[in-house]
Amino acid sequence: MLQNISGAGRERVVMRVFTIAAVMLALLAAPAQAQGHRSRGGDDKKSDQKKPQVDDKAYKAALERIPEPKEKYDPWGITKPAEPAKKPK
């Protein structure tokens, strides 16, 4: 294919192929680079100090304040047709 092209034209074709190959390589490397930047060490100690201390007594008291439901929750209730009222015989 390059045999029919003159010197300057051949350089253009070679540069175009090289440019396309470089762009393809950059596009393939970008997602891998984004996954590689994870913090290591030091940050874990700082995040542990910022977490609030959980008070077990307050947690249990809050759970007791939640009212009990009158009927059992049915997550599929909206997908089922309502049961028709039974007709007396």
C-alpha positions in Angstrom: 0.0 0.0 0.0 2.8 2.4 0.9 4.7 1.5 -2.3 2.5 3.8 -4.5 2.8 6.8 -2.2 5.6 9.4 -2.6 8.0 10.3 0.2 6.0 13.1 1.8 2.7 11.2 1.5 4.3 8.1 3.1 5.4 10.1 6.1 1.8 11.4 6.5 0.4 7.9 6.5 3.0 6.6 9.0 2.4 9.6 11.3 -1.4 9.0 11.1 -1.0 5.4 11.9 1.3 6.2 14.8 -1.1 8.9 16.1 -4.1 6.6 16.0 -2.1 3.9 17.8 -1.0 6.4 20.5 -4.6 7.6 21.0 -5.9 4.0 21.3 -3.2 3.2 23.8 -4.1 6.4 25.9 -7.8 5.5 25.8 -7.1 2.0 27.0 -4.8 3.1 29.8 -7.1 5.8 31.2 -9.6 3.5 33.0 -6.7 1.5 34.5 -5.1 4.6 35.8 -8.3 5.8 37.4 -8.6 2.5 39.3 -5.0 2.6 40.5 -5.2 5.7 42.7 -6.4 4.4 46.1 -5.1 5.7 49.4 -2.8 3.5 51.3 -2.1 3.7 55.0 -2.3 7.0 57.0 -5.9 7.9 56.0 -7.5 5.0 57.9 -6.3 6.4 61.2 -7.8 9.8 60.6 -11.2 8.4 59.5 -11.5 6.3 62.7 -11.0 9.3 64.9 -13.8 11.2 63.1 -16.5 8.5 63.6 -18.9 9.3 66.4 -19.0 6.9 69.3 -22.2 4.8 69.3 -24.0 4.8 72.6 -25.7 1.4 72.9 -28.2 2.5 75.5 -29.3 5.4 73.3 -29.6 3.1 70.3 -31.7 0.6 72.1 -33.9 3.3 73.6 -34.5 4.7 70.1 -35.4 1.3 68.8 -38.0 0.9 71.6 -39.6 4.2 70.6 -40.4 2.9 67.1 -44.1 1.9 67.1 -45.0 -1.7 66.3 -46.9 -2.0 63.0 -50.6 -3.0 63.2 -50.4 -5.5 60.3 -47.4 -7.3 58.8 -45.7 -5.5 55.9 -46.1 -7.2 52.6 -43.5 -5.9 50.1 -45.3 -7.7 47.2 -48.7 -6.4 48.3 -49.0 -3.9 45.4 -48.4 -6.6 42.8 -51.1 -8.9 44.1 -54.8 -8.2 43.3 -56.9 -7.2 46.3 -58.9 -10.1 47.7 -62.5 -9.5 46.9 -65.0 -9.6 49.8 -66.6 -13.0 50.2 -70.3 -13.1 49.3 -72.6 -14.6 51.9 -74.5 -17.7 50.6 
